[in-house]
Amino acid sequence: MIAESEIRERVVALEVKVQYLTDSVNSMDKKVDEIHTLMTEARGAQKAVRFLIWLSGTSVFVWGVTYYKAIMAVIKGP
């Protein structure tokens, strides 16, 4: 049979390993939260950039339609 002191040593060793694993999981949880926050911020920034691109494209289109005759007159010349 295994001596009682040896069982205690094994239990203590397992407790240390469990504590290490618990700390590792907690650390990973914090990192995952940080990554999620960054991805959410990036998604918001991406939407803002897409909106600005759409807005500038729409503005150029409206400007072109508004001044089409003047632009064509300049291109054709006198």
Secondary structure, 3 states (H helix, E strand, C coil): CCCHHHHHHHHHHHHHHHHHHHHHHHHHHHHHHHHHHHHHHHHHHHHHHHHHHHHHHHHHHHHHHHCHHHHHHHHHCC
